[in-house]
């Protein structure tokens, strides 16, 4: 919605909703599908700090194994021309781990605790804050920023109540977690729905555990927040987040289809030509025979070579045909 500017007592003010890129955090237990869900955000690129997106067909920033590579990649993303509209940081807890490793390496320490008197945590918090500030350049050019994170269960003691209770929280240090939650416009807790059923014996057991949902409102059991008047509980789909990201997407399936292997993709691409393709690959040294005399699996092809032939199958088949024609001519002479 457009804002209208008006003057009140000589003060320049405006009114109306302002549409801008979103700062979001989605956290939950491992394997719940956070990365798959984030892959449906508008034109995403992943900063995979833990190497957990290998099963997804997503675009990644190649260098993300050290703090220096991570900050350099974000800086380049802010300056370079590209089609991406969402940066997905997967995950925030591993991002903090990379930062801790960098600080310890620079100071020749084995652990962040070795700095003494909490100094290491102060340095980590300050550097993490600078990283969050660096993301302003992405927001300014219209990109959403989505942090994924794991959850952990911690004891919580309310200052106005006696006793403590367990609750789900971000798996981050006690200084970084509140800073990230405050920075975000949206904090969603992703989890499986489990119901408690009572047996005839009087004992209870958990049932269900397959349905997944997103919780958008803070409760005693978990952290969450949203500035979009979302329902307390949402379906586990990007369609449910359309008011946030302004996009419609296909809901995430509980049973996502398996990613095809390299061998399957090659067979699909070359079908009836596979015999000639295999002969060609053997002749080029791309496939070899094992010591037992059997041909190694075509899935063992060098990934870069496999990507190259699959990117232009017609050109590759032409090379295969020329190879066999030359072979037939040589045999006839």
N, C-alpha and C positions, 0 to 999 in steps of 0.2 A: 504494500500500500504506500502511496506517495505521502510524504509529509508536507504540511503547509506551514510556511514561515509567517510569523506575525510579530508585531511589536507591542509589548505590554510595558507601559511606564518606561519607555526607551530601552527596554531589554529585548535583545533578539532571541526569540524563543520559537520553537516549532512543535507541532503536534502530529501524532499518527505513528503507526507501526513502521519500524525500519527493517527492511529485509537485508540480511547480511549473512556471510558464511558462518557456519556453526562450529563450535568447539565442544566435542563430545567425548565421553568416556563410557566404554562398555566393558564391564568386568563380570567374571563368573568362573566356575570351576573349569578345569582343563577338559577339552573334548566336547564342550557344550555347543560349539559351532560359532564362536565369536568371529573367527577369521572368515568363515564362509558368509556370514551375515554382512560383514564389512566389505566383502568383495562386491556387494550389490549397491554400495553407495555410488554416487555419480562419478564416473570416470576415475576410479581409484588408482593410486600407485602406492605400493607397500614399502615401508621401511621395516624390514624383517630382522629385528635385532636378535631373535632366538632361533631362526631357521625353521620356523614352524609352519610355513606356507608351501612346503614342497609338494603337497597333495593338491594344491589349487592351481588352476590356470589363470594366474594373475601377473600383472607387471610389477616388478620389484626394482628398487634402487640397488644396484649391484653391490656397492660397498657399504656394509652395515655391521661389520664385526668388531669395530673399535670405536671409541668415542670420537676420535679425530675424523674417521671416515663418515660417521653419522652426521656430525656438524657440517662437514664439507658438503655432503650430499644435500642437506637441507638448504644450505646457502646457494648451491647450484640450482636447486629446484625453484628458489625464489627469483633467480635472475634469468634462467634459460627460457626459451620459447618451448612450450609443450602443451599437450591437450588435456592434461590431468586437472580434475576439479576437486579431488579429495586426496589428502595424505593420510594414510593409515599407519600408525605406529604400533607395531605388533612385536613385543608388548612393552608396556610402561615399566613393569618390574625388571625386565631384562635390560631396558634402557638405563635404569638406575644402576643395575649391575655393571654395565659397560662404563658408566661414569665413575663408579667406585674403583674399578680396575685401573682406569686412567689416573685418578688421583693418587692411588697407592703406588703406581709405577713411577710417576713423576717424583714422589717424595721418598721412593725406595722403602715403602712400607709393605708388610705382608697383609695387613687388614686395615679397614677404615677405623677400627678401634685403636690401632697403634699410634694414632696422632695424639691421643691423650686429652683428657678433660673435655670431651665432646667436640674438639676442634675439627676432626675429620667430618663429622656430621654437619657442622656449620659450613665447611667448604663445599660439601656435596649439595646442600640445600641451596647455597648461593649460585652454584654453577647450574643446577637444574632450573632455577628461576631464570637465569640468563637464556637457557635453551627455550623455555616457554616464551620469553620475550622475542626470541629470534623467529618464532612462528608467526609473529604479527605481519611479517613481510609476505607470507603465504596468504594470510587472511585478507591483506590489503589488495591482493590481485584476484580475490574471489574464490579462494580454495577453502573447502571445509578441512578441518583437522580432527581426526578420530583416533583416540588412544584406546587400545585394547589392553586388558590387564587380567591377571588371575585373581581369584578371591582367596581369602583365608578366613578362618574362624578364630576370633579373639574374644577374650573376656572383657566385658565392658562394665565399668562401675559408674553409674550416674551420680553426680555430685549431690543431688537432692534426694537420693534414695539410699536405703540400706541394702547391702547385698550386691551381687553382680550377676550377669547373664551373658550367654554366648551370642555373638552376632557376626554376620558376614561383613568383611571389610576389604578394601583394596590391599593386595599383597605388596605393600610398599612400606618404606620406613615411616616412623611416626612424624617426621618433619616434611617429607615429600608428599605423602598421601593427602593431608588437608590442603596443601598448596595446589595440587592438581585438581581436587574437587572444587576449590574456590575458583580456579581459572575456567573451569568448564561451564558451558551453558546447560549441559545435559549430562547426567550421570545415570546410566541404566545398569541394573543388576540382572544378569541372564542366569536362569537356573531351570532345572527340571522340576516339574510339579510332582510332589510326593504327598500322598495322603496317609494318615494314620488310621489303621483299622484294628479293632480289638478282636482277639481270638476268643473261642469259647472258654479257654482257660483263664481269661482275664488279662493275659499279656497282650501287648500291642506290637504291631509290625508295620513297616512301611509298604505301601502298594503304589503302583504306577511307576513313575520315574522315567517315562518315555516322552511325554509332552513337555515342550519347552516354552517358556514365557519370558517376557521382559518386564521388570518392575521399575516404575518411573517415579515413585513417591517414597520418601524416607519413612521407615518404620523402625521399631526397636530391633527388628531382626536383621536389617541390612541398610546400607547407605544407598541413597538414590535421590535425584532431584531433576526437575525439568522446569523450563521457563516457557513452555508451550501449552500449558493446560492439558497435557496428555492424561489419559486415564491412568489409574493406579497400576493396572496390569494390562499388558499389550501382547498380542500374538507375536511369536518369534518370526517376524517377516519384515522386510524393508517397506512393504506397503503400509504397515502400521506407523512407520516413521516418516511418511510422506509430508506431514505438516512441518517436520523439522528440516528435511533435506530437499523438499519440493520435487520429489520424484516418485514415480510408481515403479514397482519392481515385482518380480515373481517371488512369492513366499519361499523361504528356504525349506526344502524337503527334509523330513526327519531322516529319511534314508537317501542320502545324496548319491547319484549315480557314480560308479567308480570311474576314475580317470583311466583312459586307455593307455596301455603300455606302448613303448616305442615299437615293439614287434607288431602289435595289433595295428597300429597306425600305418606301418609300412605295408602290411598285408592288405589293408583296406585301400591304400593308395594304388598298389600295383597289381593286385588280384591275379589274373591269369598269366601275367608276365613274371611271376615270382621265380620260376625256374631259371629264366634268363638273368633276372636280377641277381640271384644268388651266385650264378657262375661269374657274373661281372664283378661282384664284391669280392669273391675269392681271388680272382685274377688281379684285382687291385690291392690285395693284401688287407682289405677291410674285414674280411671274415677268414678265420683259420680253422684248421682241423686240430682236435685235441689229441693227446698222446694215445688215446684209445681208438683213434681213427674216425671219430664222429665229428660232424661239423658243429662248431660252437653256435649258441643261440643267437639269432639275428638281433635280439634285444641287447646284445653286448656291443653293438656298433658304437663307435665314438659318438657321444651326444652331439658334438658340433657338426660332424659329418652327416648324422641322421637328420638334424635340423635343416641342413643345407639341401639335401635331396628332397625332403618333404616340402620345402618352401617353393620348389619349382619342379614338380613330378614330371611334367611334359619334357622339360629339358633333360632331366636325368634319363628318362626312357629313350630319348633320342640317342644319348651316349651309349646306352645299353644295346640298342639296335645296331648302331655303327660298329660296336665291338664284335657282335655276333656275325655281322656281315663280313667283316674283315677276317674273322676266324674261319668262316665257311670258304672264303676265297683262298685262304692259305691252305686249307685242307684239300681243296680241289686241285691244287698245283702239284 
